[in-house]
Amino acid sequence: MKKFLDWMQKKLVPVASVLGKNKYLTSLSDGMMVAFPATMFGAIMVILQNLPQTFGFAQFLPKGVLDFFTNFFAPVGNATMNISAMFIAFGVAYQLAGKYKQPKVFAGAVSLSCFLMLTSVGNDKVAGAFFPINQLGAQGMFVAIITGIVSCEIYCRISRAHITIKLPDSVPPMIGQSFVAIIPGAVPLFLFNCIRFAFTYTPYQDAIDFIYKVLQQPLMGLGDTLPAVLLSVFFMQLFWWFGIHGTLLVDSIIQPIMDSLALQNYNAYRAGAAHLPHIINTTFMGVFVMQGLQLGVAIVFGFMLAKSARMKTTMRTVLVPSIFNVSEPMTYGLPVVLNPVIFIPWILAPMASTLVSYLAIASGIVPRPTGATVVWSTPIFIAGWLGTGSIAGGILQVVDMIIMTLIFIPFMMVLDKSYVKDEQAEMAKATTEK
């Protein structure tokens, strides 16, 4: 283990150091942190909303109580997790402008406006114009990243060239800065408006729909075999690592297949069949692919192995959402996105849990998934039990969690060690300054 850690320290950390000095990647990583407080709060609200369904007591509650859970907690997601692309469009440009020592707030605001310009604005006779919520969240993530970088580059280059409106020194600073930002901001806004207009002449209608559909094309033709599912999990995790909602992209392709397989299993299960037809279906994907990963890592590094204050605090913070399989706090808080140290386990761990689960079910150790819908926020063990109708399914989930956590441990230790060095350097700097 020590030799392996030393090898990773020598090979991966230098790569991470080089990438860590790249202004675009650091701006992306830091910019995504803008979404962290809101997504954390939204994750907690989602957990609270789904408590009755998660623990199976919804049927015992009056309709008025269930309506309260929905009406009180559900809208929070639309103002937090479901508009994460907006946070990122602002945050990436904000951080990148700081690298160029240009006004960050104006760069972020211009980027956000450019991003909204690329969305498909709807129109309702009663409500008027509106932005589709699905494009402001996961579906628009990649476009938000591109927009943040491109719009900020244009803004900063023009601003640094001093092609601005300069007001007399007697004008209050904030007003003066606002006028200085007019020309640098107008150019990217005009460019993105041209892009928006050009897409109206295409079958996609808007840039977000174009990116969304083009990224799906390599995934077409995926079936329900083990190699196909492993491939889909690979792409799912790869997209997530790049900051794209891989689950949304991949599921949009394979979901019809998986739902059909789940329905066949469910009908056979209800009919009392001794042998269910399929191992892989919607239930399998939702219960055995990655459930428990965040929880295992959070427990081990929040309370056992972490040496750095940053790692301990982050893992303890994401512990509760992880119990209910909410991954965004860890994805953005660690962060996972474009983190070279995390890349290998991020891809390998869920593929390992998929393979182990498939083999356990194919060998008859664990019953085949019944095809029943298991709420995604159901904690591990309970979800496995409900998904297979057997306690063996719950035990398999725990085994998967342990396997994935073991895969993650050496890489997380390398990351933690780098955090310790950063914290020691900060302490030494603070001591010197005193």
Backbone torsions as a table, in degrees:
resi	resn	phi	psi	omega
1	MET	NA	-43.9	-178.2
2	LYS	-63.0	-41.4	178.9
3	LYS	-63.3	-39.5	179.4
4	PHE	-65.2	-42.6	177.6
5	LEU	-62.9	-40.9	178.9
6	ASP	-64.9	-39.5	178.0
7	TRP	-62.0	-44.9	179.3
8	MET	-65.6	-36.7	179.3
9	GLN	-61.9	-37.5	-178.5
10	LYS	-78.9	-36.3	-173.5
11	LYS	-92.4	-44.8	-173.6
12	LEU	-85.1	-39.5	-176.7
13	VAL	-62.6	-42.5	175.7
14	PRO	-59.1	-38.7	176.8
15	VAL	-63.6	-43.7	178.5
16	ALA	-63.1	-35.3	179.7
17	SER	-65.7	-42.4	178.2
18	VAL	-64.0	-47.2	178.7
19	LEU	-64.6	-33.0	-179.6
20	GLY	-66.8	-18.7	178.5
21	LYS	-94.7	-5.2	178.2
22	ASN	-77.2	121.8	-172.7
23	LYS	-64.6	-29.6	-179.8
24	TYR	-74.0	-43.9	-179.3
25	LEU	-69.2	-39.9	178.4
26	THR	-68.7	-35.9	177.2
27	SER	-65.7	-37.7	178.3
28	LEU	-66.6	-47.5	-179.2
29	SER	-62.6	-47.3	-179.8
30	ASP	-69.9	-35.3	-179.2
31	GLY	-65.7	-33.8	179.0
32	MET	-67.5	-23.6	178.8
33	MET	-66.5	-18.2	177.1
34	VAL	-60.2	-32.9	-177.9
35	ALA	-80.7	-12.3	-170.9
36	PHE	-60.2	-50.7	-178.4
37	PRO	-59.7	-43.1	-178.0
38	ALA	-69.0	-43.6	-179.0
39	THR	-68.1	-31.7	177.0
40	MET	-63.7	-46.0	178.9
41	PHE	-65.3	-42.8	178.9
42	GLY	-61.7	-36.6	178.8
43	ALA	-63.5	-41.7	179.5
44	ILE	-64.4	-40.2	179.2
45	MET	-65.3	-37.9	177.7
46	VAL	-63.1	-42.0	178.7
47	ILE	-59.9	-47.8	-178.9
48	LEU	-63.5	-38.6	-179.6
49	GLN	-63.2	-37.5	-174.2
50	ASN	-93.6	4.8	-177.7
51	LEU	-55.4	-45.9	-179.0
52	PRO	-61.5	-42.1	-180.0
53	GLN	-73.1	-36.2	-177.7
54	THR	-60.9	-44.3	-175.6
55	PHE	-101.3	7.8	169.3
56	GLY	74.6	21.8	179.0
57	PHE	-110.1	13.6	-179.9
58	ALA	-60.6	-35.9	-176.9
59	GLN	-67.5	-17.2	-178.6
60	PHE	-94.9	-4.5	-178.1
61	LEU	-96.5	147.3	175.8
62	PRO	-64.1	153.5	-179.0
63	LYS	-58.8	-35.4	-179.0
64	GLY	-63.3	-35.9	178.6
65	VAL	-68.8	-43.6	178.7
66	LEU	-63.7	-39.4	177.3
67	ASP	-63.3	-37.5	178.0
68	PHE	-63.0	-45.5	178.7
69	PHE	-56.6	-44.0	-178.1
70	THR	-69.8	-49.2	-174.7
71	ASN	-70.7	-29.6	-177.1
72	PHE	-85.6	-42.5	-173.2
73	PHE	-94.9	-36.1	-171.9
74	ALA	-59.5	-43.8	-177.6
75	PRO	-62.2	-20.0	-179.4
76	VAL	-60.8	-37.2	-179.6
77	GLY	-60.7	-34.6	179.8
78	ASN	-68.7	-22.1	-179.7
79	ALA	-101.3	0.5	-177.7
80	THR	-130.7	-86.0	-174.6
81	MET	-65.4	-35.3	-175.1
82	ASN	-80.1	-3.0	174.2
83	ILE	-122.8	28.9	-177.4
84	SER	-61.8	-29.7	178.4
85	ALA	-63.7	-32.8	177.7
86	MET	-66.1	-44.6	177.4
87	PHE	-58.2	-41.6	-175.8
88	ILE	-71.6	-39.9	176.8
89	ALA	-58.0	-42.7	177.7
90	PHE	-70.8	-48.1	-172.7
91	GLY	-64.9	-42.0	-179.6
92	VAL	-63.3	-47.0	179.3
93	ALA	-65.8	-38.3	178.7
94	TYR	-59.1	-47.6	-178.7
95	GLN	-70.1	-39.9	-178.8
96	LEU	-66.9	-38.7	177.6
97	ALA	-61.8	-35.7	176.8
98	GLY	-62.1	-34.8	177.5
99	LYS	-64.5	-31.8	179.2
100	TYR	-90.7	0.1	-178.4
101	LYS	58.6	43.1	176.5
102	GLN	-113.9	161.5	-178.6
103	PRO	-55.0	114.2	-172.5
104	LYS	-74.4	-40.9	-176.7
105	VAL	-63.3	-43.5	-179.6
106	PHE	-66.3	-39.8	178.4
107	ALA	-63.2	-41.8	178.2
108	GLY	-64.6	-41.7	-179.4
109	ALA	-65.6	-40.7	178.6
110	VAL	-64.8	-42.8	178.6
111	SER	-61.2	-44.4	179.1
112	LEU	-60.2	-43.0	179.0
113	SER	-64.7	-39.4	177.5
114	CYS	-62.9	-41.7	179.5
115	PHE	-62.9	-47.2	179.9
116	LEU	-62.4	-28.8	178.7
117	MET	-66.4	-27.0	-177.9
118	LEU	-86.4	-8.3	179.5
119	THR	-79.6	163.0	-179.9
120	SER	-91.5	102.2	-177.9
121	VAL	-76.2	124.8	178.0
122	GLY	-90.4	173.0	-179.5
123	ASN	-143.4	129.2	-179.8
124	ASP	-123.9	139.5	-176.5
125	LYS	-62.5	-31.8	-178.3
126	VAL	-91.1	-51.9	-174.4
127	ALA	-83.0	-21.0	-176.4
128	GLY	85.7	-156.0	-178.5
129	ALA	-69.9	146.0	178.9
130	PHE	-152.1	154.2	175.5
131	PHE	-93.8	134.5	177.7
132	PRO	-68.8	124.2	-173.8
133	ILE	-62.6	-31.4	-177.6
134	ASN	-65.7	-29.9	179.5
135	GLN	-80.2	-17.5	-179.4
136	LEU	-85.7	-8.5	-178.5
137	GLY	-113.5	-123.7	-173.0
138	ALA	-59.7	-40.4	-176.0
139	GLN	-65.1	-30.1	-177.7
140	GLY	-97.7	9.3	-173.1
141	MET	-60.2	-49.7	-175.6
142	PHE	-66.5	-40.3	178.0
143	VAL	-63.8	-37.2	178.7
144	ALA	-62.8	-40.5	178.9
145	ILE	-63.7	-48.8	179.7
146	ILE	-60.9	-43.9	-179.2
147	THR	-61.8	-44.8	-179.4
148	GLY	-58.7	-43.6	-178.5
149	ILE	-72.1	-49.7	-175.1
150	VAL	-66.3	-47.7	-178.0
151	SER	-64.0	-38.1	-179.4
152	CYS	-70.6	-38.0	177.1
153	GLU	-58.8	-47.6	-179.8
154	ILE	-63.5	-46.2	-179.2
155	TYR	-58.3	-48.4	-174.8
156	CYS	-70.6	-37.0	179.5
157	ARG	-64.8	-41.9	178.9
158	ILE	-69.2	-40.8	179.5
159	SER	-64.4	-41.2	179.6
160	ARG	-70.7	-23.1	176.3
161	ALA	-81.6	-0.6	178.4
162	HIS	60.7	32.8	172.8
163	ILE	-89.1	79.2	-172.7
164	THR	-140.9	171.4	173.8
165	ILE	-96.1	115.5	-176.3
166	LYS	-102.1	123.6	177.3
167	LEU	-98.4	159.7	179.5
168	PRO	-59.2	155.5	-179.6
169	ASP	-63.5	-18.5	-179.2
170	SER	-72.9	-17.1	179.4
171	VAL	-74.1	137.0	177.4
172	PRO	-50.7	141.2	-174.1
173	PRO	-54.0	-44.1	-176.4
174	MET	-64.0	-40.5	178.2
175	ILE	-66.0	-41.8	179.5
176	GLY	-61.8	-42.7	179.3
177	GLN	-65.7	-34.2	178.4
178	SER	-63.2	-41.9	179.1
179	PHE	-69.8	-35.4	177.9
180	VAL	-61.2	-32.2	-176.6
181	ALA	-82.2	-6.9	-173.6
182	ILE	-63.2	-55.2	-177.1
183	ILE	-68.2	-48.0	177.0
184	PRO	-58.6	-30.7	179.0
185	GLY	-81.2	-31.5	-176.7
186	ALA	-68.2	-35.4	-176.5
187	VAL	-64.3	-53.7	177.7
188	PRO	-63.6	-34.3	178.0
189	LEU	-63.1	-41.9	178.4
190	PHE	-66.1	-42.3	179.5
191	LEU	-60.9	-46.1	-178.1
192	PHE	-70.4	-27.4	174.1
193	ASN	-67.9	-37.2	176.6
194	CYS	-65.0	-40.3	177.6
195	ILE	-62.7	-44.8	178.3
196	ARG	-57.4	-46.0	-177.8
197	PHE	-65.4	-39.2	-179.3
198	ALA	-63.6	-37.3	-177.9
199	PHE	-69.7	-19.9	178.2
200	THR	-67.7	-16.0	178.6
201	TYR	-95.8	6.9	179.2
202	THR	-109.9	164.3	177.5
203	PRO	-64.6	-18.6	-176.1
204	TYR	-82.1	-25.2	178.1
205	GLN	74.5	-34.4	178.3
206	ASP	-149.9	162.1	-174.3
207	ALA	-66.3	-35.7	-178.1
208	ILE	-66.7	-41.9	177.8
209	ASP	-64.8	-36.2	178.5
210	PHE	-62.8	-52.1	180.0
211	ILE	-61.7	-42.9	-177.6
212	TYR	-59.7	-44.1	-176.1
213	LYS	-80.8	-35.3	-179.9
214	VAL	-66.9	-37.4	178.8
215	LEU	-68.5	-21.5	-179.6
216	GLN	-79.8	-23.1	-172.6
217	GLN	-57.5	-42.7	178.5
218	PRO	-62.9	-17.2	-177.1
219	LEU	-93.0	-4.4	-178.5
220	MET	-63.8	145.8	176.2
221	GLY	90.3	0.4	178.3
222	LEU	-65.2	135.5	-179.3
223	GLY	-107.0	-155.3	-176.0
224	ASP	-110.1	17.9	177.9
225	THR	-83.0	164.4	179.0
226	LEU	-60.2	-48.2	178.1
227	PRO	-58.1	-39.5	-179.6
228	ALA	-66.3	-40.0	179.6
229	VAL	-68.2	-40.9	176.4
230	LEU	-61.6	-38.8	177.7
231	LEU	-65.2	-41.3	179.5
232	SER	-65.8	-38.9	177.1
233	VAL	-64.7	-40.0	177.9
234	PHE	-58.3	-50.2	-179.2
235	PHE	-66.0	-37.2	178.7
236	MET	-57.3	-49.7	-178.9
237	GLN	-70.5	-36.7	179.5
238	LEU	-62.4	-45.6	178.7
239	PHE	-62.6	-42.5	178.4
240	TRP	-58.7	-41.1	-178.9
241	TRP	-61.9	-31.8	177.6
242	PHE	-85.0	2.1	178.4
243	GLY	90.2	9.3	179.5
244	ILE	-101.8	141.6	-177.7
245	HIS	-70.4	86.4	-176.2
246	GLY	-61.6	-36.6	-180.0
247	THR	-61.1	-43.9	-179.8
248	LEU	-64.0	-44.0	-177.6
249	LEU	-65.0	-50.7	-175.7
250	VAL	-70.1	-42.7	-178.6
251	ASP	-61.9	-32.9	-178.9
252	SER	-64.4	-21.5	177.9
253	ILE	-90.5	-48.1	-171.6
254	ILE	-91.9	-11.3	-175.0
255	GLN	-58.4	-45.4	179.2
256	PRO	-58.0	-40.2	178.6
257	ILE	-64.2	-48.8	-177.1
258	MET	-63.3	-40.0	179.6
259	ASP	-64.6	-39.0	179.0
260	SER	-65.1	-43.1	178.4
261	LEU	-64.7	-39.4	179.4
262	ALA	-64.3	-39.8	-179.9
263	LEU	-64.2	-39.8	177.3
264	GLN	-63.1	-42.5	177.6
265	ASN	-64.1	-41.9	-177.2
266	TYR	-64.7	-42.3	178.7
267	ASN	-65.3	-38.9	178.3
268	ALA	-67.8	-38.2	179.6
269	TYR	-65.9	-43.1	179.0
270	ARG	-65.8	-31.9	-179.2
271	ALA	-79.5	-3.8	178.1
272	GLY	81.8	21.3	-179.2
273	ALA	-64.2	140.8	-179.5
274	ALA	-76.0	-24.8	-177.0
275	HIS	-129.4	116.9	177.6
276	LEU	-81.4	144.2	-169.9
277	PRO	-70.0	-30.4	-170.7
278	HIS	-128.5	145.4	171.5
279	ILE	-87.2	-46.5	-176.3
280	ILE	-92.5	125.8	174.0
281	ASN	-162.5	-170.4	-177.8
282	THR	-58.0	-41.3	-179.3
283	THR	-63.7	-44.2	178.4
284	PHE	-59.1	-47.2	-177.9
285	MET	-64.0	-38.4	-176.6
286	GLY	-79.2	-22.3	-173.3
287	VAL	-104.5	-37.0	-168.5
288	PHE	-113.0	-4.0	-175.3
289	VAL	-77.9	-49.3	-173.8
290	MET	-142.6	3.4	-176.1
291	GLN	-61.8	129.0	176.6
292	GLY	99.5	-11.3	-178.3
293	LEU	-59.1	-53.6	-178.5
294	GLN	-61.2	-37.7	-178.5
295	LEU	-64.3	-47.7	-179.7
296	GLY	-61.0	-45.8	-179.8
297	VAL	-65.6	-40.2	-179.8
298	ALA	-63.1	-41.6	-179.6
299	ILE	-66.8	-48.3	-175.1
300	VAL	-65.2	-43.5	-175.5
301	PHE	-95.2	-14.6	175.0
302	GLY	-80.3	-27.3	-172.6
303	PHE	-132.2	-5.2	-174.9
304	MET	-125.2	-64.8	-166.4
305	LEU	-96.5	-23.6	-174.1
306	ALA	-64.6	135.9	176.2
307	LYS	-105.3	-29.4	-177.8
308	SER	-84.5	147.5	178.1
309	ALA	-64.6	-36.2	-178.7
310	ARG	-63.1	-46.6	-178.1
311	MET	-65.9	-44.6	-179.7
312	LYS	-59.8	-48.4	-177.0
313	THR	-63.7	-45.0	-178.6
314	THR	-61.8	-46.9	-176.9
315	MET	-68.3	-36.4	177.5
316	ARG	-70.2	-31.8	179.1
317	THR	-68.3	-38.8	-176.3
318	VAL	-87.4	0.2	-175.2
319	LEU	-59.8	-52.1	-176.4
320	VAL	-63.2	-48.6	175.7
321	PRO	-58.0	-34.0	-178.8
322	SER	-65.5	-31.1	177.9
323	ILE	-58.6	-33.5	-177.7
324	PHE	-104.5	20.6	172.4
325	ASN	64.1	28.0	174.3
326	VAL	-89.7	112.7	-169.9
327	SER	-95.5	-19.3	-173.1
328	GLU	-57.4	-42.1	179.8
329	PRO	-57.1	-39.1	178.4
330	MET	-74.9	-40.2	-178.0
331	THR	-59.3	-43.6	-178.3
332	TYR	-92.0	-23.2	-175.3
333	GLY	-86.5	-29.1	-177.1
334	LEU	-66.8	-48.7	-11.0
335	PRO	-89.7	162.9	175.2
336	VAL	-88.3	-36.0	-174.1
337	VAL	-59.5	124.5	177.4
338	LEU	54.6	29.5	176.6
339	ASN	-95.5	106.7	-173.8
340	PRO	-63.8	-29.1	-179.8
341	VAL	-68.1	-32.7	-175.8
342	ILE	-88.3	-12.4	-171.3
343	PHE	-55.3	-51.0	-174.9
344	ILE	-62.2	-53.4	-179.6
345	PRO	-66.9	-30.9	179.4
346	TRP	-60.9	-36.5	177.9
347	ILE	-83.0	-44.4	-170.3
348	LEU	-73.5	-41.8	-172.1
349	ALA	-60.3	-52.0	-179.9
350	PRO	-67.1	-29.0	175.7
351	MET	-67.6	-36.7	177.6
352	ALA	-66.2	-42.8	179.7
353	SER	-66.2	-35.2	177.2
354	THR	-64.0	-46.5	-178.4
355	LEU	-65.1	-46.4	-179.8
356	VAL	-61.7	-43.2	-179.3
357	SER	-64.2	-43.2	180.0
358	TYR	-61.0	-46.4	-178.6
359	LEU	-65.4	-38.4	179.6
360	ALA	-64.5	-37.9	-179.9
361	ILE	-77.0	-41.5	-179.3
362	ALA	-64.0	-31.2	-179.7
363	SER	-80.3	-9.4	179.2
364	GLY	90.1	0.7	177.9
365	ILE	-64.9	-39.0	179.2
366	VAL	-120.0	136.3	178.3
367	PRO	-62.7	155.9	178.1
368	ARG	-68.9	147.4	178.5
369	PRO	-56.7	137.9	-174.6
370	THR	-75.6	-13.2	-175.7
371	GLY	88.3	-1.7	178.5
372	ALA	-70.5	149.0	178.2
373	THR	-77.8	123.2	176.2
374	VAL	-110.8	120.6	-178.9
375	VAL	-56.2	130.8	-172.4
376	TRP	-59.8	-24.6	-178.1
377	SER	-86.8	4.4	178.2
378	THR	-67.4	127.4	-179.2
379	PRO	-59.5	156.1	179.5
380	ILE	-63.4	160.0	-171.9
381	PHE	79.0	-53.6	176.9
382	ILE	-65.0	-43.7	-179.0
383	ALA	-63.5	-43.0	179.3
384	GLY	-64.8	-37.6	178.0
385	TRP	-64.0	-48.2	-179.1
386	LEU	-67.1	-37.5	-175.3
387	GLY	-70.9	-25.2	-178.8
388	THR	-115.4	-9.9	-176.2
389	GLY	70.9	19.5	-177.2
390	SER	-145.4	145.3	176.8
391	ILE	-64.1	-21.1	177.3
392	ALA	-62.3	-33.2	177.3
393	GLY	-64.9	-38.7	176.9
394	GLY	-66.0	-41.5	178.7
395	ILE	-64.0	-38.9	178.3
396	LEU	-61.8	-39.3	177.2
397	GLN	-61.1	-41.4	178.7
398	VAL	-64.3	-41.2	177.5
399	VAL	-61.4	-44.5	177.7
400	ASP	-58.4	-43.9	-179.5
401	MET	-60.5	-43.6	-179.4
402	ILE	-64.3	-43.7	-179.8
403	ILE	-61.9	-47.8	-178.3
404	MET	-64.7	-38.8	179.2
405	THR	-64.6	-42.2	178.9
406	LEU	-62.1	-37.0	177.1
407	ILE	-64.8	-38.1	-176.8
408	PHE	-75.8	-30.1	-169.5
409	ILE	-52.8	-53.0	-176.9
410	PRO	-61.8	-36.2	-179.5
411	PHE	-71.8	-39.2	177.4
412	MET	-66.5	-32.8	177.6
413	MET	-66.4	-37.7	175.4
414	VAL	-63.4	-45.2	179.2
415	LEU	-63.4	-42.2	179.1
416	ASP	-62.5	-39.8	179.4
417	LYS	-62.9	-38.6	178.0
418	SER	-67.0	-35.3	176.2
419	TYR	-65.5	-39.8	178.5
420	VAL	-60.5	-44.4	179.2
421	LYS	-61.7	-41.9	178.3
422	ASP	-62.4	-42.7	-179.3
423	GLU	-68.0	-38.1	177.0
424	GLN	-65.6	-38.7	177.8
425	ALA	-64.8	-40.5	178.1
426	GLU	-64.3	-41.2	178.7
427	MET	-65.4	-41.0	178.3
428	ALA	-64.4	-38.8	178.5
429	LYS	-65.6	-43.5	-179.9
430	ALA	-64.4	-38.2	179.4
431	THR	-65.9	-40.7	179.5
432	THR	-64.3	-41.9	-178.5
433	GLU	-65.2	-31.6	178.6
434	LYS	-71.9	NA	NA
